[in-house]
């Protein structure tokens, strides 16, 4: 069935499928609500989506290296209930998307939003997971920004139309499947030549890419492994499995999780994860 766009688009609030309630064509807060504050300088407000997992994995990796200043409180933001439109969250991230970080370690709180920006901020603050040599640093940032630019095709494009749209439509599924498979091939070819995205060392590029494409290659994202023939991307799968076995990755991916076998909706100390046996 063809569709002719109207002369002026109007917002139909009831349309949009499973996650319609989180989308609207205007910005700003819908209600007054302060953000909670914990005992640590680092206050994270998030949910265990791929973008949220990036940041909690980064924190757990920093803590595993012994950076005590990376101790953090992780507060749950329930996006389906509109927590991201509270005044406190909008002050931390005017784009109303998780994750958002507020660093209270300085004279004035510093807000950091967009998951890639948070990874870069933490890498520079603690001097970890970002090469210092110019060429290697640039390569890590190349792949960090590749992920930030590519993931909307995977999540908002393929994921939406394949898994969440109220009706299945061939054209958008074909269009975004083609792009996702191209991206998987980009990664597979690159990882055939080196163990990590930026070369020999694990970096924020790997931490950014793994929750989206690594978990997809392992069959955990959108239940689309067979549909995308992920088993054909063997170098990507090897990389995904290797990273997935890291203790900090196992810990980070359950923080702010409200689904799955292992859940930790809020995290306020390492002991919270220790109690889960991670």
N, C-alpha and C positions, 0 to 999 in steps of 0.2 A: 504494500500500500504506500503510495507516494504521499509526501507531505509538502504543503505550500506554506512557508512561513508567513505570519501576518505582517502587516505593514509596521506595526508597533508591537513588540513582544510584551506580554503581561505575565506576571508571576502567578502561577497556579500552585498554591501551597501544598495541595494534596498529591501532586505528582512527584516522581523521583525515586520510587521504589523503597527498598529497605532503609536507606539512610536519608530519606527526604527531610527528616526533622533537623538535620545538622546543616542543611544548605538553605541559604536565602540570599537575595541580591543586594542586601545592604549590610554595612558594617556597624560596629559599635555594640555596647552592652544592652542587654534586654532587662537586666535586673541588678540590684545592688547586692554584692557578695564579696567580702574580703577573702583573700587567700590565706590559708592556714600557714603558720610558721612553726618550724621545728627547732631543734637544738643546734643544728649544724649551719655553717655559713652557706652551704650549697643547698638551695631549695628548688626541687624539680617538681613540675606539675605536668602530668603526662598520663599516658595509657599505653599498654603493650601492643600497639600497632607496630609495623616495621619502623616507622620514623621514631616512635618512642623507644623501641628496643635499641636503636643505635646509641642513644645517650646513656641508658642504663648499663649497656655493655661497656661503654667507654669508662663510666665511673668505676665499674667493677674491675676493669683492666688496670686502671690507675691505682686502685686500692691494692690489687695483687702485686703491683710494683713497689708498694710501700709508701705511696703518697698519702699521708694521713690527712692532708688538707682537702682531699677529694671525698672525704666522708660526707654523706648527703642524706637528706630526707626526700623521699619520693611520694608525692601525694597523688591520689587518683583523681583524674578528670574524666567524668562519665560524659562522653560527647553526645550520646544518644539522649541524655537528660538535660543537655544545654549548659553544662558547667562551664564550657568555654566561652559563654556569652555573659558570664558574671563580670561585674565591674573590675574586680581585682585581677581576673585573668586577662581581660582586655587591656588593662594597664601594663601587664607583663608582655602581652603579645597582641597588638592591635589587629592582627590578622585572624585572631580567634581559632588558631590551629595548635594542636599539641605537636611536640613538647614545647614548654617554656621553662626557662631557668632564670632564677634570680640569685645572684652571687652577693652575699652580704659581708664578704671578707674585707672590703675596702671601707673608706670613709662614707661613701654613699653606695646604696645598692646598685648593682649593674644588672639590667635585664638583657637576656640573650634569647632570641627566638630564631626559628628555622633550624632544623636538626643539623644541617651541614655547618651552619655558623656556630652552633653549640660545640660540635666536635672540634672545629678549628680553635675556638676560644679555649677549650680545656687543654688541647694539645699544646698551645702556646703558653698557657698559664703554668702548666706543669712540666713543660719540656719533654714530652713523651709522645710516641706514636706519630711523629711527623719528622722526616729526615731534615737535618740541618744543611746538608750539602745542596747547593742550589739546584742542580739538575734533578736529583732524586726528590727534593721537596716539590719542585714543579710537577713532576710526574704524579706524585701523590695527590696534589691539588687538581691536576687534570682529571683524575678518576673520581675524586670527590665531587667535582662539579658536573662530571658526566652523570653520576648517579642522580644528583639533584635535578638535572634537566631531563633525564630519561625515565625516572620512576613514575611521573604522571601518566605516561603511556601505559605502564604496567598496572598501576593502581586505579587511577581515575578513568583510564581507557579500557584496557583488557579486563581488569578485575571487575569494574562496574558492569560492563555489558555481558560478560560471561557468567558472573556469579550473582550479581545483585539487582540487575535491572528487572522491572516488573514483567517485561516480556522479552523473549529472546529474538534478536534481529540479526539476520545474516550479515548485512553490510558492515555494521560497526564491529561485530565479532571478527569477521574476516580482516578488516582493516587493522585492528589493534593486535590480533594474533600474529599477523605478518610482521608488525613492528617489534613485538616482544621476541619472536623467534630470531629476528635480525640482531637484537640486543644480546640474546643468549649466545648467538654465534660470535659476536664481537668479544664477549667475555671468554668464551671457550678457546678461541684462537689466541687471545692474549695470554691466558693462563697455561697454554701449551708450552710457552717459552720461559716462564718464570713462576716461582711458587706463590708470590703475592702480587697484588695489583701494582705496587710501585717498585717491584723488584724482589730483592732477597729478604726484605724486612717487612713484617706486619705493621700496618699503619692505619690511620683514620680512613683511608680509602677502602680498606677491607671491612672495617667496622661499619662504614656507611652502606656498602653494597650487599654485605651478607644477609641482613634481615629481609631484604627484598628478593634478591636473585639467588642467594645461597639457599634460603628456605624454599624458594620455588623449585630449585633444582633437586632438593631433597623430597619434594612432593608435599610440602606442608602449606603451600599457599594456594588458596582458591580451589583445592582438590583438582588441580589442572595438570598434574604431572603426565598422565597418559595422553591427554588431549594435546599437550605441547611436545610430546615425545622427549621429555627431559633426559631420558637415559642416553640419548645420543650425544649429549654434551659432557663427555667423560672427564675432561680436564676441569670443567666447572664443578662437576660433582665431587671430584677429588678435593678441590679447594674448599668447597662448602663443607664436606665432611671433616676435613682437617680443622677448620675454624670452629665448627660446631662442637668439637671435642675439647675446646679450651675451657677450663673451669670457670673463668670469668664470663664467658659467653653463656654457659649453662646457667649461671647465676643471673646475669643481666636480663635474659629473655623472659624470666618469670616475674620480674618486678613490674608492678602495676597491671598484672594480668588478672582478668576476671573470667577467664575461660581456659580450657585445657586441663590436663591431669595435675599440673603443678601451678598453683596460683599464689601470688603475694600482692594483693591489691595496694597495700602501702608498705613502704620500707623505711625504717628509721635507724637501723643499726645493722652491722654485719650479722649479729646474732639472729636477726629475723630470717636470714637465708640459711644460716647454720642449722636452724631448727627444721628446715626442710630437707636437710641432708645434702645440700649443695656446696 
